Amino acid sequence: MSVHGSSRGRGRLCFVLLGAISAALISLVALMQRDSFARADEHRGHKITLERSTAPAIRHELSGATDLGGVEPRIVGGTPVPNGKYPFMTIMSIEFTNGTSGLCGGSLIDPNSVLTAAHCLVNAQAVRLAVGRTVISQTQQGQFRVPTTAFIHPQYKGFPNFRYDAAVIKLPRAVRGIKPIKLATAKQNKLESPGHRLKIAGWGTTREGGNTTDRMREVSVPVVSDRTAKRAYSSAYAPSLMVAAGVSGKDACQGDSGGPLFQPGITRTQVGIVSFGRGCARPRFPGVTTEVNNSSIRTFIVNAARR
């Protein structure tokens, strides 16, 4: 199973985990996850204190940093995104305590907070991120930040159980002039209806086992029924906590972990957080995201963003 975000190692399953960074762009990994309710005092989340990285910028190379059983995420079957189209998108490079590094996506949910996947921050030591940047290497784009505080959902347990794969990063300085993405509410369940088309965007690999991309890419994917996702992933898929989307040839992949599954349009609304999948864009295996409007998950996100 691979995480669609980072690339700490490879495997057949893809998680949209943290895209690991190194000397050249290589594949990323993707995970699996989501679930139920928690007590009110559990919604504060586990606080993570990060160091102030001395690295000068965000690198888009990946390294074998995230060996979670084969997590590999990226945008497959997508198209390049024009500069400035999705200013709420956030690119993050993460340094881990074991000396490796990775790449993940995220979304600005208020001027001081970025939403991402919990698996992107496990064993993280330092994070550098840019909000509003479309091309990683164009450092003049977007607003650069080096956060020192983050919160992981208290019920997140990590591989191989990736339920509650959600985390909030607090920014040391507010982002100005960029409209945050909206979070889906319980009243917007229609956004999760099977067949409804949503967008995924990110900098992950463009094919399974491939390289990440310097320019953000996007792809339109249909929501898949919980029944279909359950048939594909068995107990790894938790219907109340996850939303599956994607078809053969179109999916998130390595390096896309933490990015949003969202409703495009004038009022862009985030429905899921890229979490995991088996490979990338494989037949019968849609990508899995953490469901934003689940009561426990949404409450955690809102409370963590207020801190």
RAMO-V495367 format. One record per backbone hydrogen bond with DSSP energy under -0.5 kcal/mol. NH is the residue of the N-H (numbers start at 0). CO is the residue of the C=O. If there is no record, write none. Layout:
# RAMO-V495367
((NH;CO) (NH;CO))
This chain:
# RAMO-V495367
((1;13) (1;276) (2;13) (2;14) (3;14) (3;274) (4;14) (4;28) (5;17) (7;64) (7;65) (8;6) (12;0) (12;68) (13;1) (13;276) (14;2) (14;29) (15;2) (15;274) (16;14) (16;28) (17;4) (18;5) (18;102) (19;17) (19;101) (20;61) (23;61) (28;5) (28;71) (30;274) (41;38) (42;39) (44;41) (45;151) (46;44) (47;149) (49;47) (49;147) (50;124) (52;50) (61;20) (61;23) (62;100) (64;6) (64;62) (66;64) (67;65) (71;28) (71;69) (72;2) (72;252) (73;252) (75;73) (75;250) (76;205) (78;217) (80;215) (84;81) (86;83) (88;85) (89;105) (90;129) (91;103) (92;127) (93;101) (94;125) (95;99) (96;122) (98;95) (100;20) (101;93) (103;91) (104;256) (105;89) (106;114) (107;87) (108;106) (108;112) (109;112) (112;109) (113;168) (114;106) (115;166) (119;116) (120;117) (121;117) (123;120) (124;94) (125;94) (126;50) (126;146) (127;92) (128;144) (129;90) (130;142) (131;88) (135;133) (135;213) (137;134) (138;136) (140;137) (141;131) (142;130) (143;141) (144;128) (148;169) (149;47) (150;167) (151;45) (152;165) (153;41) (155;152) (156;160) (156;162) (160;157) (161;159) (164;161) (165;163) (166;115) (167;150) (168;113) (169;148) (170;111) (174;110) (179;177) (180;107) (181;267) (183;269) (187;184) (188;185) (190;187) (191;188) (192;189) (194;222) (195;192) (197;220) (198;261) (199;218) (200;259) (201;216) (202;254) (204;72) (204;253) (205;210) (209;206) (212;202) (215;133) (216;201) (217;78) (218;199) (220;197) (222;195) (223;243) (228;224) (229;225) (230;226) (231;227) (232;228) (233;229) (235;232) (236;233) (237;235) (238;236) (240;237) (241;237) (242;288) (243;223) (244;286) (245;221) (246;249) (248;280) (249;246) (250;75) (253;71) (253;72) (254;28) (255;252) (256;3) (256;16) (257;273) (258;255) (260;271) (261;198) (261;259) (262;268) (263;261) (267;265) (268;262) (269;181) (270;260) (271;260) (272;289) (273;258) (274;287) (275;287) (276;1) (276;13) (278;276) (284;281) (286;244) (287;275) (288;242) (289;272) (290;240) (291;270) (291;289) (293;290) (297;293) (298;294) (299;295) (300;296) (301;297) (302;298) (303;299) (304;300) (305;301) (306;302) (306;303))
